[in-house]
């Protein structure tokens, strides 16, 4: 191990423990550690490196932009921010009323959505059990995982939780006090809980419920957006248009950028001074996002869907795999025993970067540009990894 690895615990807070591997470079879907060993990256920085490592379009766009204009704050207009906002508006397909707020992360995007909800004058917000929306105090309050919240309580008030996918329970919860319900938050595929897609029809039912009571439908596409599910937005599997969509991760292809999109009346809830961020809409991050959006078109998303099917077909044939959940290149491999965390560690020895969001689930969120050959090789290595745990 290198000096940097040894020094990590002396200089960084212990929020992650000391990671076992120091990565030094990457190309496409392959990363290399400080000892020169290669790995197939099936995590992509937790669904961030949508175009993999060192993608020429991102490298060129960022290099040109940082050499031209690196940062301005939102006291000035910049062309990259306007271009990316217009493109996101088009991809959402909600019409001319859509407006975009840029920030730096998924947590910040959900903070903006939380404040939009409170700007309605209603106090109550409903969020899903086991959902994950971020680590800041507001986004943590929306996160339906008590073990993540309890050390930092009291949380911002007004959030109540419903079982994910249970429209009957959610309807009854709304009807307790519909006039004070500002928003319903949900992920179209719950990521941090183990890759759990919304049941068929749930998104449409939530949309109808929100319409009936004047409630904002807020869809967290932080992990699922930008082609990850095989569609640009994962909620587009059903014919619904949310009032608010939050996104980040894959949007910048590795650079920090988040966005909160609002449509209709929700787009007018923030006026001057209501919200802000110094780095949001940074020209360099927006240049990266523009490069990502230029690549991730409809044909690209169809290719992601096909790659996902290839992965699923092969993984479901492995001995220790019970099922594979998810869509596109956001997959949860359900194992027949609680050895997912051991599989992550063993995966390093087989040249794999894996992730375990639960004891019996391995999550795969590789770069969207992973090749068919790399998928096939990854499945072979996953098989060997799981068999090594017998």
C-alpha positions in Angstrom: 0.0 0.0 0.0 1.1 3.5 -0.7 1.9 6.4 1.7 -1.5 8.0 0.9 -3.4 4.8 2.1 -1.3 4.7 5.3 -1.9 8.4 5.9 -5.7 8.4 5.3 -6.7 7.7 9.0 -4.3 10.4 10.2 -5.9 13.2 8.2 -9.5 12.3 7.4 -12.5 12.0 9.7 -13.5 8.4 10.4 -16.8 8.5 8.5 -15.9 5.7 6.1 -13.3 3.8 8.1 -10.1 3.3 6.1 -10.9 2.0 2.6 -9.1 -1.2 1.7 -7.9 0.0 -1.7 -6.3 3.1 -3.1 -7.4 3.8 -6.7 -4.9 5.7 -8.8 -6.4 5.7 -12.3 -9.2 4.5 -14.5 -10.2 4.1 -18.1 -13.7 3.2 -19.2 -15.1 0.6 -16.9 -11.6 -0.4 -15.5 -9.9 1.1 -12.5 -6.4 0.6 -11.4 -5.1 0.6 -7.8 -1.8 2.1 -6.5 -0.2 -1.3 -6.8 -1.0 -1.5 -10.5 -3.8 -4.1 -10.3 -6.9 -3.7 -12.5 -10.5 -4.1 -11.5 -13.8 -4.2 -13.4 -15.7 -1.3 -11.8 -19.2 -2.4 -11.1 -19.9 0.6 -8.8 -18.9 3.6 -10.8 -18.5 5.8 -7.7 -22.0 4.8 -6.6 -23.7 5.3 -10.0 -21.8 8.5 -10.7 -19.3 7.8 -13.5 -22.0 7.3 -16.1 -19.5 7.5 -19.0 -16.8 5.6 -17.1 -13.4 7.0 -16.3 -11.5 9.4 -18.6 -14.2 9.7 -21.2 -12.8 11.9 -23.9 -16.0 14.1 -24.3 -15.9 15.0 -20.6 -12.1 15.5 -20.5 -12.3 17.9 -23.5 -15.3 19.8 -22.2 -14.0 20.3 -18.7 -10.5 21.1 -19.9 -11.7 23.8 -22.3 -14.2 25.3 -19.7 -11.7 25.5 -16.8 -9.2 27.2 -19.0 -11.9 29.7 -20.1 -14.1 30.5 -17.1 -14.0 28.4 -13.9 -16.4 29.9 -11.5 -18.7 33.0 -11.4 -21.4 32.4 -8.7 -25.0 32.9 -9.6 -24.6 36.6 -9.7 -23.8 36.2 -13.4 -25.2 34.3 -16.3 -23.1 31.6 -17.9 -23.9 29.7 -21.1 -23.1 26.2 -19.8 -25.7 26.5 -17.0 -28.4 27.8 -19.4 -27.6 25.0 -21.9 -27.8 22.2 -19.4 -31.0 23.6 -17.8 -32.7 23.8 -21.2 -31.6 20.2 -22.0 -33.0 18.9 -18.7 -36.2 20.7 -19.3 -36.5 19.0 -22.7 -35.7 15.5 -21.2 -38.3 15.9 -18.5 -40.9 16.6 -21.1 -43.2 18.6 -18.8 -43.6 21.6 -21.0 -42.5 25.2 -20.9 -43.3 25.7 -17.2 -40.3 23.6 -16.1 -37.5 25.5 -14.2 -34.2 24.2 -12.9 -32.2 24.9 -9.7 -28.6 23.8 -9.8 -26.7 22.7 -6.7 -23.8 20.3 -6.0 -25.2 16.9 -4.8 -28.2 14.8 -4.4 -28.6 15.8 -0.8 -28.7 19.4 -1.8 -31.2 18.7 -4.5 -33.5 17.1 -2.0 -33.0 20.0 0.4 -34.2 22.3 -2.3 -37.2 20.0 -2.9 -38.0 20.0 0.8 -37.9 23.8 0.9 -40.1 23.9 -2.2 -42.6 21.7 -0.4 -42.6 24.0 2.7 -43.0 27.0 0.4 -46.6 25.7 -0.4 -47.6 26.8 3.1 -48.3 23.2 4.1 -46.1 21.6 6.7 -46.6 17.8 6.3 -44.3 15.7 4.0 -44.7 12.0 3.4 -41.7 9.8 2.6 -41.1 6.1 2.1 -39.9 3.6 4.7 -36.4 2.6 3.8 -36.0 5.4 1.3 -32.8 7.3 1.1 -32.5 11.0 0.2 -29.2 12.2 1.7 -27.2 12.9 4.8 -27.8 16.6 5.4 -30.3 17.4 8.1 -33.3 18.0 5.8 -32.6 15.2 3.4 -31.9 12.9 6.4 -35.3 13.8 7.9 -36.8 12.5 4.6 -34.7 9.3 4.8 -36.8 6.3 6.1 -34.0 4.6 7.8 -34.1 5.3 11.6 -30.6 4.0 12.3 -29.2 6.8 10.1 -31.3 9.4 11.8 -31.2 8.6 15.5 -27.8 9.9 16.4 -28.7 13.4 15.0 -32.2 13.8 16.3 -34.3 15.9 16.7 -34.8 16.0 12.9 -36.7 18.8 11.1 -40.3 18.2 12.0 -43.3 17.3 9.8 -42.1 14.1 8.0 -44.1 10.9 8.2 -43.3 7.6 6.6 -45.4 5.1 4.5 -44.5 1.6 3.3 -42.9 1.9 -0.1 -45.3 0.8 -2.8 -48.4 0.6 -0.6 -50.8 3.0 -2.2 -53.7 2.0 0.2 -51.6 2.9 3.3 -50.4 6.1 1.6 -53.9 7.1 0.7 -55.2 6.6 4.2 -52.2 8.6 5.6 -52.9 11.5 3.2 -56.6 11.5 4.1 -55.8 12.0 7.8 -54.9 15.6 7.0 -54.9 16.2 3.2 -55.1 19.9 3.5 -51.8 20.1 5.3 -49.9 17.6 3.1 -47.3 19.4 1.1 -45.5 16.6 -0.8 -45.0 12.9 -1.2 -41.4 11.9 -1.8 -40.3 8.7 -3.4 -37.6 7.0 -5.4 -38.7 5.1 -8.6 -36.2 2.4 -7.6 -35.0 2.4 -4.0 -31.3 2.1 -4.2 -29.7 2.1 -0.7 -32.2 -0.5 0.5 -31.2 -3.1 -2.0 -32.5 -2.0 -5.4 -36.2 -2.2 -5.1 -38.3 -1.0 -8.0 -41.7 0.6 -7.4 -44.5 -1.9 -7.9 -46.2 -1.6 -11.3 -48.8 1.2 -11.2 -47.6 2.8 -8.0 -46.2 5.9 -9.6 -49.4 6.5 -11.5 -51.4 6.0 -8.4 -49.3 8.5 -6.4 -49.7 11.0 -9.3 -53.5 10.6 -9.1 -53.5 10.9 -5.3 -51.4 14.1 -5.5 -53.7 15.6 -8.1 -56.7 14.8 -6.0 -55.4 16.8 -3.0 -53.1 19.4 -4.5 -49.9 17.7 -3.2 -46.5 17.9 -4.8 -45.2 14.6 -6.2 -41.5 14.7 -5.7 -39.4 12.0 -7.4 -35.8 11.4 -6.3 -33.9 10.4 -9.5 -30.5 11.1 -7.9 -29.3 7.5 -8.4 -31.8 6.4 -11.1 -31.6 9.3 -13.5 -29.4 10.0 -16.6 -30.1 6.7 -18.3 -29.2 4.4 -15.4 -32.5 2.5 -15.6 -32.5 2.2 -19.4 -34.7 5.3 -19.7 -33.4 8.9 -19.1 -35.6 9.1 -16.0 -36.7 5.9 -14.2 -40.2 7.3 -13.5 -40.7 7.4 -17.3 -41.6 3.7 -17.2 -45.1 5.0 -16.4 -46.9 7.9 -18.0 -46.4 10.3 -15.2 -44.9 13.8 -14.9 -43.8 14.6 -11.3 -44.1 18.2 -9.9 -40.5 18.0 -8.7 -37.6 15.8 -9.8 -34.2 15.8 -8.0 -31.0 14.5 -9.6 -27.3 14.4 -9.3 -24.8 11.5 -9.4 -24.5 10.5 -13.1 -25.4 14.0 -14.4 -21.9 15.3 -14.0 -20.2 12.1 -15.1 -17.8 12.4 -12.1 -18.0 16.1 -11.4 -20.2 17.4 -8.6 -23.5 18.7 -9.8 -27.1 18.3 -8.6 -30.4 19.7 -9.9 -33.9 20.2 -8.7 -36.5 20.4 -11.6 -39.9 21.8 -10.9 -42.9 22.1 -13.2 -46.2 24.0 -13.2 -47.0 25.9 -10.0 -44.1 24.3 -8.2 -41.7 26.1 -10.6 -42.9 29.4 -9.2 -42.6 28.6 -5.5 -39.1 30.0 -5.1 -38.5 33.7 -5.7 -35.4 35.8 -5.3 -33.7 35.2 -2.0 -35.7 32.0 -1.2 -32.8 29.6 -1.8 -29.3 29.6 -3.2 -25.8 28.0 -3.4 -22.5 29.5 -4.3 -21.2 26.7 -6.4 -24.5 25.6 -8.0 -24.4 25.8 -11.8 -20.6 26.1 -11.8 -19.5 26.4 -15.4 -17.0 23.5 -15.2 -19.5 21.1 -13.7 -22.1 22.2 -16.2 -19.7 21.7 -19.1 -19.3 18.1 -17.8 -23.0 17.7 -17.6 -23.5 19.0 -21.1 -21.0 16.4 -22.4 -22.8 13.6 -20.6 -26.2 14.7 -21.9 -24.8 14.9 -25.4 -23.9 11.2 -25.2 -26.8 9.9 -23.2 -29.5 10.1 -25.9 -32.5 7.8 -26.6 -30.4 5.2 -28.5 -27.8 5.2 -25.7 -30.5 4.5 -23.1 -31.8 1.6 -25.2 -28.3 0.1 -25.2 -28.2 0.4 -21.4 -31.5 -1.5 -21.2 -30.1 -4.2 -23.4 -26.9 -4.4 -21.3 -29.0 -4.8 -18.2 -30.9 -7.7 -19.7 -27.6 -9.3 -20.6 -26.4 -9.0 -17.0 -29.7 -10.3 -15.6 -29.9 -13.3 -17.9 -26.4 -14.4 -17.0 -26.5 -13.6 -13.2 -29.8 -15.5 -12.7 -28.1 -18.7 -13.8 -25.4 -18.5 -11.0 -25.7 -21.0 -8.2 -25.9 -18.6 -5.3 -28.2 -16.0 -6.9 -31.9 -16.1 -5.9 -33.0 -13.3 -8.1 -31.8 -10.0 -9.7 -33.9 -6.9 -9.1 -33.8 -3.5 -10.9 -33.7 -2.2 -14.4 -31.0 -1.2 -16.8 -27.6 -1.0 -15.1 -29.0 -0.6 -11.6 -29.2 -4.1 -10.3 -29.6 -5.8 -7.0 -28.3 -9.4 -6.9 -30.1 -11.2 -4.2 -28.0 -14.0 -2.7 -29.1 -17.2 -1.0 -27.1 -16.3 2.2 -26.1 -13.1 4.0 -22.6 -13.0 2.6 -22.8 -9.8 0.4 -20.3 -7.9 2.5 -17.9 -10.8 2.3 -18.4 -10.9 -1.4 -17.3 -7.3 -1.7 -14.0 -8.1 0.0 -13.5 -11.3 -1.9 -14.3 -9.5 -5.1 -11.2 -7.4 -4.8 -9.2 -10.7 -5.1 -11.1 -11.5 -8.3 -10.6 -8.0 -9.8 -14.1 -6.6 -9.1 -15.4 -3.5 -7.5 -18.7 -4.5 -5.9 -21.1 -3.0 -3.3 -23.3 -4.4 -0.6 -26.3 -2.3 0.5 -27.7 -5.2 2.5 -26.4 -8.4 4.0 -27.8 -10.6 1.2 -27.6 -8.1 -1.7 -24.8 -7.1 -4.0 -25.5 -3.9 -5.9 -24.3 -3.4 -9.4 -24.2 0.2 -10.9 -21.4 0.0 -13.4 -20.5 2.7 -15.9 -23.2 2.9 -18.6 -20.5 2.4 -21.2 -19.4 -1.0 -19.9 -19.1 -3.4 -22.9 -20.8 -6.7 -23.5 -17.4 -8.5 -23.1 -16.8 -6.8 -19.8 -20.3 -7.8 -18.6 -19.6 -11.4 -19.5 -16.2 -11.3 -17.8 -17.8 -9.6 -14.7 -20.4 -12.4 -14.4 -17.6 -15.0 -14.6 -15.7 -13.2 -11.8 -18.9 -12.8 -9.7 -19.5 -16.5 -10.0 -15.9 -17.3 -8.9 -16.3 -14.7 -6.0 -19.5 -16.3 -4.7 -18.2 -19.8 -5.0 -15.0 -18.8 -3.0 -17.3 -18.1 0.0 -18.6 -21.7 0.2 
